[in-house]
């Protein structure tokens, strides 16, 4: 009864679009390893930056303030972290507030010693599940044209290449491939 009352009060006080994107922490097993997956919070940012450095050859494409700004958009974004034995070993984020019901995967990173074990795919599946709950029509992302491993992960999840963006990654002067996963079956398909 209290839950119903709380939902009613929330609905009256806030429009549906103003509600915080819900996510309940959970433990998921990936290839025999148990990871705690929970919503990222500001104190996680230093560890997220360390993961970026380990993945992007010492670089941090996003800085502390960028992550902080993204994490504060709790009504339109969801950033997840994965922990193994209290160590942050991966993170991923999605922005749900795009035109035409489109969600956008903003980043995915897993420390090298936990790569190729399915953790990145698990984080992506959780974000895809959340995009469906947000009633998104599709979900898109950009990936470096040279990143064959990531492209394979995305393709295994059903993403298709839409187009190529020239010099999208300006510092590296590298192209990006835009990939999309349709979350709603096309009309006329059975």
N, C-alpha and C positions, 0 to 999 in steps of 0.2 A: 504494500500500500504506500509506503514511504517513497519507494522508487517511482511509482506512478505520479505521486504528488510532485516530486522533484523534477521529473520530466515535464510535467504540465507547467510548473512555475518557470522553468528554463525556457520552454517554448513561448510562453507569454512575454517574458522579459527580453528575450533575444530572438531575432529572426533566425531561421534555419541556417542561413549563410554565416551568421555570427558565432555559431557554436564551435567550440574547440574540437578539432579532429581527435576522436577518441582512439586510444591505443592502450591496451592492458599488457603489462610486461608478461613475458612467458619464457619458458625454457624449451628449447627445441634441440633435438638430436640430429646431428649431421655427421654421417659416416662414423658413428660410434662416439662422437664428442658432443657433450652437452654444453650448449651456449645459452646464456641469458640474453634475451633480446628485449630491449626496452627503449623508451623514448629518450633521445639525446637531450641533455640539459647543459647549461653554460659551463659548469665545472668539467664536463667531458671534452671541451674544446681543445685544451692543450694536448690531450692524448689523440684527438682527431688530427691535429696538426702534425704530430709525430708520425702518425700513420701515413699522412700525405707525403711527408719527407721520405719515408721508407719505400713508398710506391712510386713516387715521381722524381727519382734520382736527386734527392736533396731539395727539391722545390716544394713550395706550398702554393698551389693554384689559388686557394682561398686563404684569407688571413683571419685572425681572431674576430675582428669586427664584422666581417662578412658572415661568418658562421653565427655569431651572436645575433645579427639582424635576422637571419633565416630562422633560427630557433625561436625567436620571439613571435614569429607569424604562426602561432599555434592554431589559428582558425583556418589557415589555408595550406599549411605544410605539415609534413611528418618526416622527422629525421630519427633514424633508429641507430642504436649502437649494439654491437654484439660483444659480450664479455665471456672470456674463458678464464676460470680461476681468478676472477676479479681484475683481469687485464683486458683492456679494451683492444680487441683484435680486428674489428671491422665496423664500418658504418655505411649508411646509405640514406639518401633523402629524395623526397618527391614534393613537387608543388602542384596542388590541385586547382589553383585558381588560374586557369588558362581559358582562352576563348573556345567556344564550341565544345565544351565538355571534355577538354583535353588535359590530361595530367602530364607532368614533365619530370622525368628522373633527372635530378640535378647532379648527383655524384654517387659513386659506389667505390669503396676502397677497402681492401683487406690486407693485413700485414703479410709479407711474403711467406712466413712460416705456416700460415693458415690458408694460403692460396691453393687452388686446385683440389680442394676438399669438399666443395659444394656450399661453402658459407656465403659467398657472393650471390649465388643462385637463390639460396634460402632467403637472404635479405630482400632480393628483388621479388620473389614470390610473395613475401609479406606485404611489400609496397603495392604490388599488383592487386592483391586481395583488398587492401585498403582503398585503392582507386575504384574498385568495383563497388565497395560500400559507399563511396562518395558519389556513385552513379556517373562516373566518368565514362565517356564513349570510347576513348583510346588513351594510350600512354606513349609518349615519345622520349627520345634521348639522343644525345650526340656522342659519338665515339671516334677516337682517332682512327683515321683510315689505315694506319699501320698496326693497330692493336687487334691482331687476328684472334687472340685468346678471348678477349672481351666480346668481340663480334660473335664468336661461336657460342658463348654463354647466352647472349641475347637471342641468337637465332634458335637455340635449343628451347628457349622459353616462348618462342613463337613470334619474336620481333622480325619485321621485314625491313629491308633497306628502302628508304623513300628517295633520298637524293644525297648529293655530295655538296658540302659547303667549302668553297675554296678558302684556304688560310684562316679557318675558323679559330684554330689555336695560334694566335698571333705571335707569341714568343718563339714557338718552335717552327712557325711558318708551315703548319701542317693542316691538311684538309680534315674535315670531319664527315662522317657518314651520319645522316639522320635516319633513325630507325623508329618504327612504330609497331605497336601491338594493338590490334582492335579488340576492345573488351565487349563489344556488342556485335553479335553476328549480323552480317549484311542481310538486308531484306531479300527474300526469295531463296535464301540458302536453307537447305533442310538439314 
